[in-house]
Amino acid sequence: MDTCDNKSFRLKEFDDILQQDVIDLSALKKIIIPWWGVCIVILLLFSIIFLLGIPDDQGKRSLCWRLLLNYLPPEQQKWKFHLQEKRNLYKQFIGT
């Protein structure tokens, strides 16, 4: 499999997971950390793996981070309401 095919395959893996109504976080974690890899607990190494392991195509990297850091719930139908709550909280914080 050449590099273009491999990239297309990886993007499809992310699309298949990120387009679900309820995001399967365990499946997302499995495709981010290579199958042969050992889970690394040290924060700096963890960040490097995610930076290099998630394609930065069509906002996939930022979406994965928001999901994995529990900023967004795995259920897509809740995202709009959840983000609105976050925005309202921020507006209260800055006093507008």
C-alpha positions as CSV (number, residue, x, y, z in Angstrom):
1,M,0.0,0.0,0.0
2,D,1.6,3.3,-1.0
3,T,1.5,6.5,1.0
4,C,-1.6,8.0,-0.7
5,D,-3.6,4.8,-0.2
6,N,-2.5,4.6,3.4
7,K,-3.5,8.3,4.0
8,S,-6.9,7.7,2.3
9,F,-7.4,4.6,4.5
10,R,-6.5,6.5,7.7
11,L,-8.8,9.4,6.8
12,K,-11.7,6.9,6.1
13,E,-11.1,5.3,9.5
14,F,-11.5,8.7,11.2
15,D,-14.5,9.6,9.0
16,D,-16.2,6.3,9.9
17,I,-15.9,7.0,13.6
18,L,-16.4,10.8,13.6
19,Q,-19.6,10.7,11.5
20,Q,-21.5,8.4,13.9
21,D,-24.3,9.9,16.0
22,V,-22.5,8.6,19.1
23,I,-18.8,8.7,18.9
24,D,-17.1,5.5,19.9
25,L,-14.2,6.9,22.0
26,S,-12.6,3.4,22.4
27,A,-12.5,3.0,18.6
28,L,-11.1,6.5,18.2
29,K,-8.3,5.8,20.8
30,K,-7.5,2.5,19.0
31,I,-6.8,4.2,15.6
32,I,-4.9,7.0,17.1
33,I,-2.4,4.8,19.1
34,P,-0.8,2.4,16.6
35,W,-1.8,-1.3,17.1
36,W,1.8,-2.2,17.9
37,G,2.3,0.6,20.3
38,V,2.4,0.6,24.0
39,C,0.2,3.1,25.8
40,I,2.4,5.9,27.0
41,V,1.3,7.7,30.1
42,I,3.8,10.6,30.2
43,L,2.0,13.7,29.1
44,L,4.6,15.0,26.7
45,L,4.9,11.7,24.9
46,F,1.1,11.4,24.9
47,S,0.9,14.9,23.2
48,I,3.4,14.0,20.6
49,I,1.6,10.8,19.6
50,F,-1.7,12.7,19.2
51,L,-0.1,15.5,17.3
52,L,1.5,13.1,14.8
53,G,-1.2,10.5,14.9
54,I,-4.3,12.5,14.1
55,P,-4.6,13.9,10.6
56,D,-5.1,17.6,10.4
57,D,-7.6,17.3,7.6
58,Q,-11.1,19.0,7.8
59,G,-10.7,19.7,11.6
60,K,-10.2,16.0,12.6
61,R,-7.4,16.8,15.0
62,S,-9.3,19.5,16.9
63,L,-12.5,17.4,17.0
64,C,-10.6,14.3,18.3
65,W,-8.9,16.5,21.0
66,R,-12.3,17.9,22.1
67,L,-13.8,14.4,22.3
68,L,-10.8,12.8,24.1
69,L,-10.5,15.7,26.6
70,N,-14.3,15.3,27.3
71,Y,-15.0,18.9,26.1
72,L,-17.6,17.4,23.8
73,P,-19.9,14.5,24.7
74,P,-19.6,11.4,22.3
75,E,-23.2,11.9,21.2
76,Q,-23.2,14.3,18.2
77,Q,-26.8,15.3,18.8
78,K,-25.8,16.8,22.1
79,W,-22.9,18.9,20.6
80,K,-24.9,22.0,19.6
81,F,-26.6,22.3,23.0
82,H,-23.3,21.5,24.9
83,L,-21.3,24.1,22.9
84,Q,-24.0,26.7,23.5
85,E,-23.8,26.1,27.2
86,K,-20.0,26.5,27.0
87,R,-20.4,29.8,25.1
88,N,-23.0,31.1,27.7
89,L,-20.7,30.1,30.5
90,Y,-17.8,31.9,28.8
91,K,-19.9,35.1,28.3
92,Q,-20.8,35.1,32.0
93,F,-17.2,34.7,32.9
94,I,-16.0,37.7,30.8
95,G,-19.1,39.7,31.9
96,T,-20.8,40.5,28.6
